Amino acid sequence: EPLKAAGAARRVVFQVKLHMSPAAMRRFLQCLCIAASGLAALGDEVKEALHRDDPCANSTAVDCTLSMRKKSLRTPAALQSRTQSRTAGSCDRFGCREEYVRWQDCQCNSLCAKYENCCYDYKVKCDKDRRVAEDRRVSAKTQTNRWSGSCRQYSCSGVYVSSQACQCNSHCKRYGNCCADYERTCVAAPPPLPVVPAPAPVPPPPPPPAPAPAPPTPPPAAPVPVPAPAPVPSKPPSPVPAFGKPAPGNDVSVDVEGLPWTGVEDSLNRPSNGPLLTFYMYRAVSNEVYPPLNVNMGSLAGVLWYLHHEVVIQAPRKFDITRIMRYKVQMKATNPLLYLNMNFGVRFAFDKGQATGPFVCGRENITSKDGTTEGVKPKFCGEDGPFKEDWLPDMKPYKSQFEYTAYGYNVGCNNLGEYPFPTEPVYYPNAVWYTLPGKCPNNLYYNKNQKCQAVDPGGYCPGVVPNGNGTCTWNYEEAGEIDINELVGIEDYNMWRWSHREYNPETDKGIAFSWWDGIDNQTANAKRVEQAAKLFNTRYPDLPTVEDLQNPPCDFDFSLFYKQWYRKDGYSGGKCGPPNGICKGSISWIRNEGFKLHPTWYVPLNPSASDDEIQRLLFQLGQGTCLRPCNKGEKPA
């Protein structure tokens, strides 16, 4: 009788199904099943089917209560299997989405568990917690695989090789899949500088040949339209956060005698006469923010380049970055930099508050095709690690890393597209990266003790105007922030990212989103920078505009900054002894005339240099018949 009743009910269902929604139909079937199950005389086959289909059959009464409350009384397995085969409802078929879809017989949104209408494979296909965990697991595996190969093993090439765990081509930086030794193995070192001989009494050298003209810049591609962010009327604008106070200074006084340049470049212990530069720097951050000491910063275009190439290419975004912070920075260059007509030094990379190079660590020979030595050039070390004292024997007379010992704790910069990274063409206008050296830049963030601060204090000097000595080159104050989602027009990123993609580097566009389309399109990139500047100006009308405090030109000059490392070692090799008559005449001419006429010829020396230092420079250049000055304890020839 129950089976007959079920058959009759099924006929009724077929008659009315065109007039009922799937949800109403499902409730109607449940009522019929409850009615049928209430009959006393159930056949053995139906009992067995119910038992097999009942998840509580072998559970305790307590465990079963919740399941029965959620599911009521379930249909027999045979009826359920027929229903599933008829509807074939699954999240694999329908796809995961956040809205309710009326025509589906089961749902794949986050509320389906509440309303008890999830498809059977919802947990596997759509559960966010599981998906996020899986994404992190895959990301960790990808990072692990990245370091499992090397360019020394694979060799450098210009193509993508799918069988390799990491890549060694010129595009690997863009896609974040370079081998760990890519820079060291595949990126060519900067071209050697010509050795400039000293002037009279030796005849002055001819002027260097004019540099080869740069290849013509290809015309920009057709502009890619960048949509304005969509207004979100239902969501009020984010409140403007209060500005935090600048980070405090060092805990101890500076030990001048212990500074790395004392006795080597004493002009760093005096204020400079350089201009005071005031401008905005920017930084991409997550919800966790710490002071901008011993970190990399950028111009607004430089930060957008970073977001475009390394952050928005994945979801969730790299490092969970959500905002662009802005800082008002004051800086003044040191005397040795100003002597070379520069305000900025080299930009270091920083990782966990520690400078990781690249550092000059000595010299290496320039070898011609026939195997002969043509000269020397700087040798760079530590492209992915801190400075090591083991390099110092090849770096006389410096007692620590050359870049800070010779020029003080300078603010570093590089125009994107030039040394040190990235060196490929860049299509964002005025894209610059900076470094701001704080206390103990050679140590990790948790190891900035007082002993270190006394002799390695950095250039940050809060509460005072920077004076340009080696330990007081910059300060900052917070100047606002903008939300990246607000900039690009995304209301709820965590919900949005399941059905969109910000940017796919393989197709050069997003999925159902176009704000980042055209990574190498100069017009579109300029428009993106303009929109970001407009958002800052709108949110902070009482502060100077982005245009008012535009960043100055990055005037770092690699050839001058590292010029002395293109000369041979002045502390070893050859004979040593006092200067002869010709050498003395050369020393006198340089001191009285040379420094005035050609100051950059004698880098790193200046008019305060001693006779021994000038003699050593002439020995390095092979001019004036000068011997090398003898080191302490060394007998003259």
PLY file of the C-alpha trace (Angstrom):
ply
format ascii 1.0
element vertex 637
property float x
property float y
property float z
element edge 636
property int vertex1
property int vertex2
end_header
0.00 0.00 0.00
2.76 2.53 0.76
4.29 1.85 -2.65
0.94 2.32 -4.33
0.43 5.58 -2.42
3.87 6.76 -3.50
3.04 5.94 -7.13
-0.16 7.92 -6.92
1.65 10.81 -5.31
4.23 10.76 -8.08
1.48 11.08 -10.67
0.09 14.07 -8.79
3.57 15.61 -8.72
3.93 15.28 -12.49
0.55 16.96 -12.96
1.37 20.00 -10.81
5.11 20.42 -11.34
4.62 23.00 -14.09
2.81 25.21 -11.58
5.36 24.95 -8.72
8.86 26.30 -8.15
11.64 23.75 -7.44
11.73 24.79 -3.77
7.96 24.31 -3.39
8.20 21.00 -5.21
10.94 19.85 -2.83
8.81 20.72 0.24
5.81 18.97 -1.30
7.86 15.79 -1.83
9.06 15.90 1.76
5.46 16.09 3.01
4.52 13.09 0.88
7.49 11.12 2.17
6.57 11.92 5.77
2.98 10.82 5.14
4.08 7.62 3.44
6.58 6.79 6.18
3.85 7.14 8.80
2.06 4.06 7.56
2.51 1.11 9.86
3.11 -1.68 7.37
6.26 -0.84 5.47
7.67 -3.55 3.21
11.03 -5.05 4.02
12.55 -3.54 0.89
11.42 -0.03 1.87
12.69 -0.51 5.44
16.08 -1.61 4.14
16.25 1.34 1.74
15.37 3.80 4.52
17.98 2.24 6.76
20.67 2.51 4.11
19.76 6.14 3.37
19.52 7.22 7.03
22.82 8.78 8.24
21.64 8.32 11.82
21.05 4.58 11.58
24.27 3.74 13.44
24.54 6.94 15.52
23.61 7.78 19.08
20.35 9.57 19.80
22.19 12.79 20.66
24.22 12.79 17.43
21.13 12.06 15.39
18.97 14.87 16.82
20.73 17.67 14.93
20.76 15.73 11.67
17.02 14.98 11.92
16.26 18.59 12.78
18.12 19.76 9.69
17.02 17.13 7.23
13.62 16.01 8.66
12.85 12.54 7.37
14.79 11.63 4.24
13.34 9.88 1.21
14.20 6.26 0.52
17.48 5.83 -1.29
15.84 4.54 -4.42
13.55 7.59 -4.70
16.48 9.95 -3.94
18.71 8.39 -6.59
15.94 8.70 -9.19
15.40 12.37 -8.21
19.15 13.17 -8.52
19.46 11.46 -11.87
16.46 13.40 -13.13
17.69 16.86 -11.98
21.50 16.32 -12.11
21.89 19.35 -9.82
25.48 20.05 -8.72
27.83 22.97 -8.17
30.14 21.42 -10.71
27.36 22.00 -13.26
25.90 25.30 -12.00
29.11 26.98 -10.82
29.71 28.74 -7.50
27.96 32.10 -7.09
26.60 34.27 -4.31
23.07 34.91 -5.58
20.03 32.62 -5.37
19.13 31.10 -8.76
15.46 30.27 -8.89
15.54 27.67 -11.68
18.19 25.50 -9.97
16.95 22.58 -7.90
19.84 23.14 -5.45
22.01 26.14 -4.64
25.75 26.93 -4.59
25.87 30.14 -2.54
27.06 30.82 0.99
23.50 30.86 2.41
22.48 27.45 1.12
23.47 25.73 4.37
21.17 28.07 6.29
18.21 27.30 4.02
19.15 23.60 3.63
19.20 23.70 -0.16
22.91 23.16 -0.99
23.91 20.90 -3.84
25.54 17.68 -2.72
29.01 18.82 -3.89
28.87 22.37 -2.44
31.48 21.68 0.26
33.95 20.35 -2.27
33.41 22.94 -5.01
32.50 26.20 -3.29
33.30 26.21 0.42
35.44 29.34 0.83
37.42 28.20 3.82
38.50 25.09 1.96
39.21 27.05 -1.21
41.34 29.61 0.62
43.28 26.86 2.40
43.81 25.09 -0.91
44.98 28.33 -2.57
47.52 28.85 0.23
48.69 25.28 -0.03
49.15 25.59 -3.79
50.90 28.96 -3.36
53.29 27.48 -0.78
53.97 24.55 -3.09
54.63 26.95 -5.97
57.08 28.95 -3.87
58.83 25.76 -2.83
59.10 24.62 -6.41
60.43 28.01 -7.41
63.64 27.46 -5.50
64.11 23.84 -6.52
65.95 24.77 -9.74
68.61 27.27 -10.74
69.70 29.18 -13.83
73.18 27.72 -13.37
71.53 24.33 -13.90
69.09 25.30 -16.68
71.16 28.01 -18.44
69.78 31.41 -19.39
67.39 31.58 -22.34
64.85 33.88 -23.90
61.93 31.46 -23.84
59.59 29.92 -21.29
60.35 26.24 -20.58
57.33 24.53 -19.04
59.30 21.56 -17.71
61.47 23.77 -15.45
60.57 24.44 -11.80
61.59 28.09 -12.29
62.47 30.29 -15.27
65.57 32.07 -16.55
64.15 34.35 -19.25
63.69 38.12 -19.36
59.98 37.93 -18.48
60.27 35.85 -15.29
60.30 38.98 -13.09
56.93 39.99 -14.49
55.36 36.61 -13.74
57.14 35.99 -10.43
58.72 32.66 -11.45
62.45 33.47 -11.65
64.98 31.06 -10.23
66.73 32.31 -7.10
70.00 32.95 -8.95
68.46 34.64 -12.02
69.86 38.12 -11.30
73.28 36.75 -10.44
73.53 34.38 -13.40
71.57 35.91 -16.27
71.42 39.70 -15.81
74.40 41.36 -17.45
76.64 43.50 -15.24
76.71 47.24 -16.02
79.12 48.13 -18.82
82.65 49.03 -17.67
83.62 52.66 -17.56
86.61 53.92 -19.48
89.63 54.67 -17.30
90.18 58.41 -17.32
93.89 59.26 -17.05
95.01 62.06 -14.77
95.88 65.45 -16.32
99.22 67.31 -16.52
102.08 66.92 -16.24
100.92 63.96 -18.26
99.01 65.23 -21.32
95.27 65.20 -20.61
93.26 62.43 -22.24
91.06 63.11 -25.24
87.38 63.64 -24.43
85.43 60.42 -24.21
83.48 59.47 -27.32
79.87 60.55 -27.46
77.56 57.84 -26.25
75.76 55.85 -28.88
72.26 57.17 -29.51
69.54 55.29 -27.72
67.38 53.12 -29.93
64.18 54.88 -30.97
61.30 54.37 -28.61
58.54 52.44 -30.34
55.30 54.36 -30.65
52.84 53.56 -27.88
50.12 51.09 -28.59
46.55 52.21 -29.05
45.18 53.57 -25.79
43.38 51.12 -23.60
40.36 52.73 -21.99
40.55 52.74 -18.22
37.08 52.90 -16.73
36.40 55.30 -13.91
35.58 53.54 -10.64
31.91 52.72 -10.42
30.11 54.78 -7.73
28.76 52.79 -4.83
25.82 54.82 -3.51
24.77 52.27 -0.92
28.16 52.34 0.82
29.29 55.59 2.50
32.87 56.74 1.84
35.51 55.36 4.16
36.35 57.67 7.05
39.67 59.49 6.83
41.97 57.82 9.37
43.91 59.84 11.86
47.60 60.24 11.03
50.03 58.31 13.19
53.01 59.95 14.84
56.41 59.49 13.18
58.56 56.71 14.56
60.89 57.70 17.43
64.59 58.16 16.88
67.40 55.94 18.12
67.61 54.91 21.77
71.26 55.94 22.25
73.62 58.70 21.18
75.81 58.23 18.12
79.40 57.10 18.71
81.16 59.33 16.17
84.49 57.51 16.50
82.74 54.20 15.80
80.98 55.34 12.62
82.13 53.40 9.55
83.38 56.50 7.70
85.30 58.23 10.50
88.93 58.33 9.37
87.91 57.48 5.80
85.47 60.25 4.75
85.31 62.76 7.60
83.19 65.24 5.61
80.24 62.97 6.50
80.50 64.21 10.09
79.68 67.76 8.97
76.36 69.24 7.72
76.09 69.75 3.98
74.99 72.78 1.95
72.66 70.74 -0.25
69.06 71.73 -0.99
66.30 70.54 1.33
63.95 68.42 -0.78
60.32 67.93 0.32
58.08 65.56 -1.60
55.65 62.64 -1.29
56.66 58.98 -1.21
54.17 56.12 -1.40
54.00 52.56 -0.19
51.64 49.60 -0.84
50.59 48.01 2.46
48.19 45.52 4.01
46.11 46.18 7.12
49.29 45.65 9.15
51.46 48.78 8.87
54.81 49.59 10.45
57.01 52.72 10.17
58.79 53.29 6.84
62.31 52.66 8.18
64.58 50.29 6.25
61.94 49.71 3.60
61.43 50.29 -0.11
59.15 53.16 -1.14
58.12 54.62 -4.48
56.67 57.47 -6.44
52.95 57.06 -7.11
53.72 55.64 -10.54
56.38 53.35 -9.04
53.88 51.88 -6.57
51.26 51.35 -9.30
53.90 49.57 -11.41
54.57 47.25 -8.47
50.86 46.59 -7.92
50.35 45.93 -11.63
53.30 43.54 -12.05
53.41 41.70 -8.73
50.26 42.20 -6.63
47.00 42.15 -8.61
48.09 39.23 -10.79
46.92 36.87 -8.05
43.87 36.53 -5.80
43.87 37.24 -2.98
46.38 39.99 -3.69
50.03 39.42 -2.81
50.74 40.01 0.89
47.00 40.87 1.30
47.79 44.41 0.13
44.78 46.71 0.40
46.01 50.33 0.56
48.47 52.90 -0.75
49.99 54.94 2.08
51.47 58.39 1.46
54.32 60.05 3.37
55.67 63.60 3.28
59.46 63.19 3.22
62.19 65.78 3.80
65.75 64.91 2.78
69.16 66.49 2.27
72.13 64.87 0.51
75.57 64.42 2.09
78.74 66.21 1.01
80.28 63.31 -0.97
77.07 62.95 -3.03
76.80 66.68 -3.65
80.41 66.69 -4.83
79.24 64.39 -7.63
76.17 66.58 -8.32
73.82 63.92 -6.93
71.13 64.03 -4.26
70.43 60.29 -4.18
72.58 57.20 -3.76
71.98 53.65 -4.93
68.72 51.94 -3.99
69.15 48.82 -1.88
66.60 46.07 -1.63
65.32 45.56 1.94
63.87 42.37 3.36
62.54 42.18 6.95
64.22 45.48 7.77
67.64 44.39 6.49
69.53 45.66 3.43
70.10 42.78 1.02
72.22 44.50 -1.63
73.52 44.28 -4.17
76.73 45.45 -2.49
80.06 46.16 -4.15
82.53 43.72 -2.60
85.78 44.32 -4.51
86.97 44.21 -8.10
87.03 41.65 -10.87
88.99 41.60 -14.10
87.58 42.58 -17.46
88.76 39.86 -19.84
88.87 40.21 -23.61
87.94 37.47 -26.07
91.58 36.40 -26.43
91.88 35.93 -22.65
93.90 39.05 -21.87
92.93 41.37 -19.02
91.72 44.75 -20.21
90.97 46.32 -16.86
88.83 45.90 -13.76
85.22 46.55 -12.83
83.17 46.45 -9.63
82.32 43.04 -8.25
78.86 42.81 -6.70
77.79 40.37 -3.99
74.85 39.69 -1.71
72.02 40.09 -4.20
69.76 38.09 -1.89
71.44 38.43 1.51
73.07 40.87 3.96
76.51 42.42 3.80
79.31 40.09 5.00
82.49 41.18 6.74
84.36 38.47 4.80
84.38 40.85 1.83
86.25 43.66 3.64
89.84 42.53 2.82
89.09 43.28 -0.85
87.46 46.63 -0.05
90.23 48.72 1.56
90.05 51.31 3.05
86.36 50.77 3.88
85.31 49.30 7.23
81.74 48.42 6.24
79.61 48.39 3.09
80.96 50.89 0.59
77.60 52.43 -0.29
77.06 53.86 3.22
80.71 54.22 4.31
81.60 56.39 1.32
78.38 58.44 1.09
76.67 58.26 4.49
73.20 56.87 5.12
71.82 58.38 1.94
68.32 58.10 0.53
68.60 55.71 -2.41
66.64 55.79 -5.67
66.42 54.14 -9.04
64.39 54.97 -12.10
62.49 51.83 -13.01
64.12 50.42 -16.12
67.65 51.16 -14.81
70.06 49.58 -12.30
69.46 47.71 -10.08
65.89 46.52 -10.86
63.86 46.27 -13.01
66.08 46.75 -16.04
63.54 45.92 -18.75
61.53 48.74 -20.37
58.96 50.37 -18.07
55.84 52.07 -19.40
54.72 53.94 -16.29
55.73 57.63 -16.40
58.05 58.87 -13.65
58.20 55.45 -11.97
60.84 55.59 -9.20
61.67 53.40 -6.19
63.41 54.63 -3.03
65.06 53.28 0.12
65.02 55.02 3.50
67.86 53.77 5.74
66.86 53.61 9.40
68.77 52.34 12.41
70.98 49.27 11.91
70.18 48.68 8.23
72.46 45.62 8.20
70.38 43.84 10.87
67.00 42.14 10.79
64.06 44.08 12.24
64.18 42.28 15.61
67.92 42.84 16.12
68.31 46.63 16.36
70.04 46.75 19.76
71.64 49.80 21.38
75.20 48.74 20.56
74.29 48.57 16.90
72.42 51.90 16.97
75.47 53.72 18.35
77.76 52.86 15.40
75.21 52.06 12.65
72.47 54.64 13.33
71.02 55.17 9.87
69.95 58.51 8.41
66.51 59.00 10.01
66.33 62.11 12.24
62.78 62.82 13.47
61.76 66.18 14.91
64.54 68.17 13.21
65.21 69.40 9.70
67.75 67.08 8.01
71.17 68.75 7.90
72.92 66.42 5.45
75.55 64.89 7.72
75.92 61.15 7.37
73.46 60.33 10.16
70.74 62.92 9.47
69.58 62.75 5.88
65.77 62.35 6.04
62.56 62.38 8.08
58.87 61.83 7.35
55.29 62.37 8.44
52.16 60.50 7.37
50.08 62.20 4.69
47.06 59.98 4.10
46.09 56.78 2.32
43.69 55.49 -0.33
41.95 52.13 -0.60
42.85 50.14 -3.71
39.32 48.77 -4.04
37.94 52.30 -3.97
40.49 53.35 -6.61
39.63 50.59 -9.08
35.90 50.38 -8.34
35.43 47.16 -6.36
32.87 47.21 -3.56
33.44 43.87 -1.79
36.72 42.33 -2.91
36.35 39.07 -0.98
33.00 38.39 -2.66
33.97 39.89 -6.02
37.14 37.89 -6.62
35.28 34.57 -6.94
33.70 35.61 -10.23
36.27 38.14 -11.53
39.99 38.57 -11.96
41.78 41.89 -11.70
44.56 41.18 -14.18
45.89 38.14 -16.04
49.45 38.74 -17.34
49.05 36.02 -19.97
46.12 37.77 -21.67
47.05 41.33 -20.58
43.56 41.94 -19.25
41.19 41.05 -16.44
38.20 38.72 -16.39
34.94 40.70 -16.27
37.11 43.66 -15.23
39.20 46.12 -17.24
40.84 48.69 -14.92
44.30 47.10 -15.21
44.11 46.18 -18.93
47.18 47.10 -21.02
50.27 46.79 -18.82
52.62 48.27 -21.46
50.26 50.99 -22.65
51.72 54.35 -21.66
48.46 56.25 -22.11
46.46 53.83 -19.96
49.18 53.77 -17.28
49.28 57.57 -17.15
45.51 57.56 -16.73
45.79 55.13 -13.80
48.34 57.39 -12.07
46.09 60.39 -12.70
43.11 58.65 -11.09
45.15 57.71 -8.01
46.41 61.30 -7.64
42.87 62.64 -8.00
41.62 60.30 -5.27
44.37 61.49 -2.87
43.58 65.14 -3.65
39.86 64.57 -3.11
40.25 62.75 0.19
42.75 65.24 1.65
41.80 68.71 0.39
43.63 70.43 3.29
47.01 68.88 2.42
49.31 69.84 -0.47
48.21 68.09 -3.65
50.12 65.29 -5.31
51.23 67.79 -7.95
52.43 70.29 -5.31
54.87 67.78 -3.79
55.87 65.87 -6.92
58.98 63.73 -6.48
62.25 65.30 -7.75
64.26 63.60 -10.51
66.17 60.50 -9.44
69.71 61.69 -10.23
71.65 58.60 -9.10
74.56 58.08 -11.52
75.96 54.55 -11.47
79.17 55.43 -13.33
80.16 58.17 -10.86
78.93 56.42 -7.73
81.08 53.32 -8.40
83.82 54.98 -10.45
86.74 54.13 -8.16
86.00 50.39 -8.56
86.94 50.58 -12.24
90.53 51.25 -11.15
93.00 48.64 -9.99
93.54 47.98 -6.28
95.55 50.76 -4.66
96.56 48.74 -1.59
98.34 45.73 -3.13
100.42 44.83 -6.15
103.36 46.68 -7.66
106.14 48.42 -5.80
105.56 50.81 -2.95
107.58 53.86 -1.98
107.61 57.67 -1.73
106.73 59.79 -4.79
109.51 60.76 -7.20
109.81 64.22 -8.73
107.36 63.61 -11.60
104.81 62.09 -9.23
105.14 65.08 -6.86
104.47 67.44 -9.76
101.31 65.51 -10.66
100.12 65.59 -7.06
100.66 69.36 -6.89
98.84 70.01 -10.19
95.80 67.94 -9.12
95.61 69.71 -5.76
95.89 73.24 -7.19
94.17 72.90 -10.58
92.71 69.45 -11.18
90.11 69.44 -8.44
88.77 72.77 -9.72
88.74 71.91 -13.41
87.71 68.26 -13.36
86.35 67.27 -9.94
84.71 64.04 -11.14
88.02 62.70 -12.53
89.31 62.07 -9.02
86.31 60.42 -7.37
86.17 59.69 -4.45
88.84 62.32 -3.61
88.17 66.02 -3.06
90.42 69.04 -2.25
90.80 67.86 1.36
92.58 64.64 0.22
96.10 63.97 1.52
99.19 63.62 -0.71
99.23 59.87 -0.03
95.63 59.53 -1.22
96.36 61.42 -4.45
99.52 59.34 -4.98
97.50 56.16 -4.51
94.94 57.35 -7.07
97.68 58.10 -9.61
99.13 54.62 -8.99
95.69 53.13 -9.65
95.46 55.05 -12.92
99.04 54.26 -13.89
99.88 57.95 -14.24
102.71 60.24 -13.13
105.19 57.33 -12.65
103.80 57.10 -9.08
104.53 54.08 -6.92
101.94 52.75 -4.54
102.12 54.31 -1.04
103.44 51.74 1.40
101.03 50.23 3.89
101.85 50.23 7.59
104.82 47.94 8.27
105.66 47.52 4.57
109.20 48.27 3.40
109.60 50.67 0.43
111.20 49.41 -2.79
0 1
1 2
2 3
3 4
4 5
5 6
6 7
7 8
8 9
9 10
10 11
11 12
12 13
13 14
14 15
15 16
16 17
17 18
18 19
19 20
20 21
21 22
22 23
23 24
24 25
25 26
26 27
27 28
28 29
29 30
30 31
31 32
32 33
33 34
34 35
35 36
36 37
37 38
38 39
39 40
40 41
41 42
42 43
43 44
44 45
45 46
46 47
47 48
48 49
49 50
50 51
51 52
52 53
53 54
54 55
55 56
56 57
57 58
58 59
59 60
60 61
61 62
62 63
63 64
64 65
65 66
66 67
67 68
68 69
69 70
70 71
71 72
72 73
73 74
74 75
75 76
76 77
77 78
78 79
79 80
80 81
81 82
82 83
83 84
84 85
85 86
86 87
87 88
88 89
89 90
90 91
91 92
92 93
93 94
94 95
95 96
96 97
97 98
98 99
99 100
100 101
101 102
102 103
103 104
104 105
105 106
106 107
107 108
108 109
109 110
110 111
111 112
112 113
113 114
114 115
115 116
116 117
117 118
118 119
119 120
120 121
121 122
122 123
123 124
124 125
125 126
126 127
127 128
128 129
129 130
130 131
131 132
132 133
133 134
134 135
135 136
136 137
137 138
138 139
139 140
140 141
141 142
142 143
143 144
144 145
145 146
146 147
147 148
148 149
149 150
150 151
151 152
152 153
153 154
154 155
155 156
156 157
157 158
158 159
159 160
160 161
161 162
162 163
163 164
164 165
165 166
166 167
167 168
168 169
169 170
170 171
171 172
172 173
173 174
174 175
175 176
176 177
177 178
178 179
179 180
180 181
181 182
182 183
183 184
184 185
185 186
186 187
187 188
188 189
189 190
190 191
191 192
192 193
193 194
194 195
195 196
196 197
197 198
198 199
199 200
200 201
201 202
202 203
203 204
204 205
205 206
206 207
207 208
208 209
209 210
210 211
211 212
212 213
213 214
214 215
215 216
216 217
217 218
218 219
219 220
220 221
221 222
222 223
223 224
224 225
225 226
226 227
227 228
228 229
229 230
230 231
231 232
232 233
233 234
234 235
235 236
236 237
237 238
238 239
239 240
240 241
241 242
242 243
243 244
244 245
245 246
246 247
247 248
248 249
249 250
250 251
251 252
252 253
253 254
254 255
255 256
256 257
257 258
258 259
259 260
260 261
261 262
262 263
263 264
264 265
265 266
266 267
267 268
268 269
269 270
270 271
271 272
272 273
273 274
274 275
275 276
276 277
277 278
278 279
279 280
280 281
281 282
282 283
283 284
284 285
285 286
286 287
287 288
288 289
289 290
290 291
291 292
292 293
293 294
294 295
295 296
296 297
297 298
298 299
299 300
300 301
301 302
302 303
303 304
304 305
305 306
306 307
307 308
308 309
309 310
310 311
311 312
312 313
313 314
314 315
315 316
316 317
317 318
318 319
319 320
320 321
321 322
322 323
323 324
324 325
325 326
326 327
327 328
328 329
329 330
330 331
331 332
332 333
333 334
334 335
335 336
336 337
337 338
338 339
339 340
340 341
341 342
342 343
343 344
344 345
345 346
346 347
347 348
348 349
349 350
350 351
351 352
352 353
353 354
354 355
355 356
356 357
357 358
358 359
359 360
360 361
361 362
362 363
363 364
364 365
365 366
366 367
367 368
368 369
369 370
370 371
371 372
372 373
373 374
374 375
375 376
376 377
377 378
378 379
379 380
380 381
381 382
382 383
383 384
384 385
385 386
386 387
387 388
388 389
389 390
390 391
391 392
392 393
393 394
394 395
395 396
396 397
397 398
398 399
399 400
400 401
401 402
402 403
403 404
404 405
405 406
406 407
407 408
408 409
409 410
410 411
411 412
412 413
413 414
414 415
415 416
416 417
417 418
418 419
419 420
420 421
421 422
422 423
423 424
424 425
425 426
426 427
427 428
428 429
429 430
430 431
431 432
432 433
433 434
434 435
435 436
436 437
437 438
438 439
439 440
440 441
441 442
442 443
443 444
444 445
445 446
446 447
447 448
448 449
449 450
450 451
451 452
452 453
453 454
454 455
455 456
456 457
457 458
458 459
459 460
460 461
461 462
462 463
463 464
464 465
465 466
466 467
467 468
468 469
469 470
470 471
471 472
472 473
473 474
474 475
475 476
476 477
477 478
478 479
479 480
480 481
481 482
482 483
483 484
484 485
485 486
486 487
487 488
488 489
489 490
490 491
491 492
492 493
493 494
494 495
495 496
496 497
497 498
498 499
499 500
500 501
501 502
502 503
503 504
504 505
505 506
506 507
507 508
508 509
509 510
510 511
511 512
512 513
513 514
514 515
515 516
516 517
517 518
518 519
519 520
520 521
521 522
522 523
523 524
524 525
525 526
526 527
527 528
528 529
529 530
530 531
531 532
532 533
533 534
534 535
535 536
536 537
537 538
538 539
539 540
540 541
541 542
542 543
543 544
544 545
545 546
546 547
547 548
548 549
549 550
550 551
551 552
552 553
553 554
554 555
555 556
556 557
557 558
558 559
559 560
560 561
561 562
562 563
563 564
564 565
565 566
566 567
567 568
568 569
569 570
570 571
571 572
572 573
573 574
574 575
575 576
576 577
577 578
578 579
579 580
580 581
581 582
582 583
583 584
584 585
585 586
586 587
587 588
588 589
589 590
590 591
591 592
592 593
593 594
594 595
595 596
596 597
597 598
598 599
599 600
600 601
601 602
602 603
603 604
604 605
605 606
606 607
607 608
608 609
609 610
610 611
611 612
612 613
613 614
614 615
615 616
616 617
617 618
618 619
619 620
620 621
621 622
622 623
623 624
624 625
625 626
626 627
627 628
628 629
629 630
630 631
631 632
632 633
633 634
634 635
635 636
